[in-house]
Amino acid sequence: MAAKKVKIQVRDLCKHFGDLVVLNDINFDIYDSEFLCVVGPTGCGKTTFCNVVTRLMPITKGSVIMDGEPVDFKKHNISFVFQEPSCLPWRTVWDNVKIGLEIKGYPKSEIKERVGNVLDLTGLTKFKDFFPNQISAGMKQRVAIARAFVTEPDMLLMDEPFGQLDTSTRFHIENSLVRLWQKTKQTVIFVTHNLEEAVYLSERILVCTPKPTKIKEEVMVDHLDYPRDITDREFVKIRKQVTDLVRWW
């Protein structure tokens, strides 16, 4: 990976639920504008990992520092995209996307410009006046992605956002996501159980062990050009490498 500024530092991170140790002394950095994927075996604590890093859950031990300060929702702009659809049913696509900017009190003119730009980038412009019950599950996830990116977050967490989508829909949205990220260069943490998806999207992959979870290895993917060809020899090689890391302990 080309030299980048460290955006987030995770040091000695632990998370316990009573006697259950889920995360055990995790250490890694996340770089500014990086697209980072987190993978691991089912039940290893990937969602807990990201909930703790973003401080949705309290830390048992350790620290998460962003831009020199502990991660804090009062200071940092953090956005989320989850697996379950999260569109508000009484708001149109346009109004769903702009809600974060409204809450933050942005001027109407800036809201109009930002929302218009992100709808163009996600291919949603012609559906801006539709309600969630008038669009597909894939489009609802595009709305969620647009809503997350439009606030220009310091950190964007995506927790298996495409897990319920069929293969063709997933590939289409993945390509839209990559184009949007390339345009905005936000810092993205993307959790997935789909190893091919991780290689297709990310610049770097963190492979987690079973509980108590540690980082087993990091796999670099930034030398592959976008858009990626899943039949390319190097792509297949990396996918096998990640698969073997998850499979064998």
MOMO-V18580 format. One record per residue. N is the residue number from 1. PSI is psi as a letter, one per 20 degrees, with the letter a starting at -180 (* if undefined). BURIAL is # if it has 24 or more other C-alpha atoms within 12 Angstrom, else .. D_LAST is the distance of its C-alpha to the last C-alpha in Angstrom with 2 decimals. Layout:
N&PSI&BURIAL&D_LAST / N&PSI&BURIAL&D_LAST
This chain:
1&p&.&26.59 / 2&q&.&30.27 / 3&p&.&31.21 / 4&q&.&31.22 / 5&p&.&32.26 / 6&p&.&29.63 / 7&g&#&30.32 / 8&p&#&27.90 / 9&p&#&26.31 / 10&p&#&23.61 / 11&p&#&23.52 / 12&l&#&21.83 / 13&p&#&21.42 / 14&q&#&20.79 / 15&p&#&21.54 / 16&q&#&22.20 / 17&n&.&23.84 / 18&c&.&25.58 / 19&i&.&23.16 / 20&o&.&20.17 / 21&o&.&18.21 / 22&g&#&16.91 / 23&p&#&16.78 / 24&n&#&16.35 / 25&m&#&18.16 / 26&p&#&17.41 / 27&p&#&19.37 / 28&r&#&20.28 / 29&q&#&23.47 / 30&p&#&24.80 / 31&q&#&27.66 / 32&p&#&31.01 / 33&j&#&31.24 / 34&q&#&27.55 / 35&o&#&25.80 / 36&p&#&22.27 / 37&q&#&19.66 / 38&p&#&16.86 / 39&r&#&14.08 / 40&r&#&11.05 / 41&q&#&10.29 / 42&p&.&13.56 / 43&j&.&14.67 / 44&i&#&12.59 / 45&k&#&16.01 / 46&g&#&16.78 / 47&g&#&20.41 / 48&g&#&20.75 / 49&g&#&19.40 / 50&h&#&22.24 / 51&h&#&24.78 / 52&g&#&24.41 / 53&h&#&24.54 / 54&i&#&27.69 / 55&k&#&29.03 / 56&h&.&29.46 / 57&q&.&27.90 / 58&q&.&28.78 / 59&p&#&26.45 / 60&g&#&25.81 / 61&q&.&25.48 / 62&a&#&25.39 / 63&q&#&27.15 / 64&o&#&27.23 / 65&p&#&30.04 / 66&p&#&31.59 / 67&k&.&34.41 / 68&i&.&34.88 / 69&q&.&35.16 / 70&p&.&32.97 / 71&p&#&32.10 / 72&p&#&35.05 / 73&h&.&36.27 / 74&h&.&39.80 / 75&h&.&39.28 / 76&q&#&36.62 / 77&o&#&36.74 / 78&p&#&33.48 / 79&q&#&33.20 / 80&q&#&30.89 / 81&p&#&30.23 / 82&r&#&28.53 / 83&h&#&27.64 / 84&q&.&30.80 / 85&p&#&34.13 / 86&j&#&35.96 / 87&p&#&39.34 / 88&p&.&42.37 / 89&h&.&44.36 / 90&j&.&47.76 / 91&q&.&47.13 / 92&r&#&47.33 / 93&g&#&44.65 / 94&g&#&46.59 / 95&h&#&46.97 / 96&g&#&43.30 / 97&h&#&42.26 / 98&i&#&44.84 / 99&h&#&44.19 / 100&h&#&42.11 / 101&h&#&44.83 / 102&g&.&47.48 / 103&h&.&45.85 / 104&i&.&45.69 / 105&k&.&49.37 / 106&q&.&49.34 / 107&q&.&52.74 / 108&h&.&53.40 / 109&h&.&53.95 / 110&h&.&50.56 / 111&g&#&48.86 / 112&g&.&50.64 / 113&g&.&49.61 / 114&g&#&45.94 / 115&g&#&45.51 / 116&g&#&47.43 / 117&g&#&45.27 / 118&h&#&41.92 / 119&h&#&43.28 / 120&g&#&44.33 / 121&h&#&40.90 / 122&j&#&39.18 / 123&k&#&41.90 / 124&j&#&43.18 / 125&g&.&46.70 / 126&i&.&48.52 / 127&j&#&46.81 / 128&h&#&47.60 / 129&j&.&50.13 / 130&q&#&48.03 / 131&q&.&46.69 / 132&h&#&43.11 / 133&i&.&44.41 / 134&j&.&45.82 / 135&r&.&42.63 / 136&r&.&39.41 / 137&h&#&35.98 / 138&g&#&34.88 / 139&h&#&37.93 / 140&h&#&37.32 / 141&h&#&33.96 / 142&h&#&35.86 / 143&g&#&38.27 / 144&g&#&35.51 / 145&g&#&34.19 / 146&g&#&37.78 / 147&h&#&38.46 / 148&g&#&35.46 / 149&h&#&36.35 / 150&h&#&40.10 / 151&i&#&39.92 / 152&m&#&38.33 / 153&q&#&35.63 / 154&h&#&34.20 / 155&p&#&30.77 / 156&o&#&29.89 / 157&p&#&27.01 / 158&o&#&26.15 / 159&n&#&23.94 / 160&l&#&23.13 / 161&i&#&26.84 / 162&j&#&26.86 / 163&h&#&24.72 / 164&j&.&27.87 / 165&q&#&29.55 / 166&r&.&30.05 / 167&g&.&28.73 / 168&g&.&32.06 / 169&g&.&32.78 / 170&g&#&29.38 / 171&g&#&29.87 / 172&g&.&33.38 / 173&h&#&32.38 / 174&g&#&29.51 / 175&h&#&32.16 / 176&g&#&34.51 / 177&g&#&31.93 / 178&g&#&31.29 / 179&g&#&35.07 / 180&g&#&35.65 / 181&g&#&33.06 / 182&h&#&34.49 / 183&g&.&37.92 / 184&h&#&37.22 / 185&l&.&34.36 / 186&r&#&33.05 / 187&o&#&29.81 / 188&p&#&27.34 / 189&o&#&24.00 / 190&o&#&22.79 / 191&p&#&20.10 / 192&q&#&19.02 / 193&i&#&16.71 / 194&o&#&18.33 / 195&h&#&16.43 / 196&h&#&19.64 / 197&g&#&21.59 / 198&g&#&19.57 / 199&h&#&20.31 / 200&h&#&23.84 / 201&h&#&24.74 / 202&r&#&23.17 / 203&h&#&23.86 / 204&q&#&20.48 / 205&p&#&17.15 / 206&p&#&15.01 / 207&p&#&11.38 / 208&q&#&10.48 / 209&r&#&7.64 / 210&r&#&8.60 / 211&q&#&11.77 / 212&p&#&12.92 / 213&p&#&12.16 / 214&r&#&12.03 / 215&o&#&12.21 / 216&g&#&9.18 / 217&q&#&11.56 / 218&q&#&14.90 / 219&p&#&16.13 / 220&p&#&19.91 / 221&j&#&21.87 / 222&i&#&25.33 / 223&i&.&26.66 / 224&p&#&26.86 / 225&q&.&30.24 / 226&q&.&31.02 / 227&q&.&31.62 / 228&q&#&28.62 / 229&o&.&28.75 / 230&i&#&25.77 / 231&i&.&26.99 / 232&q&.&27.15 / 233&g&.&25.31 / 234&h&.&23.66 / 235&g&#&22.67 / 236&h&.&21.06 / 237&g&.&19.24 / 238&g&#&17.78 / 239&g&#&16.92 / 240&g&.&14.97 / 241&g&#&13.17 / 242&g&#&12.25 / 243&g&#&11.41 / 244&h&.&8.99 / 245&h&#&7.29 / 246&h&#&7.37 / 247&g&.&6.69 / 248&p&.&3.76 / 249&*&.&0.00
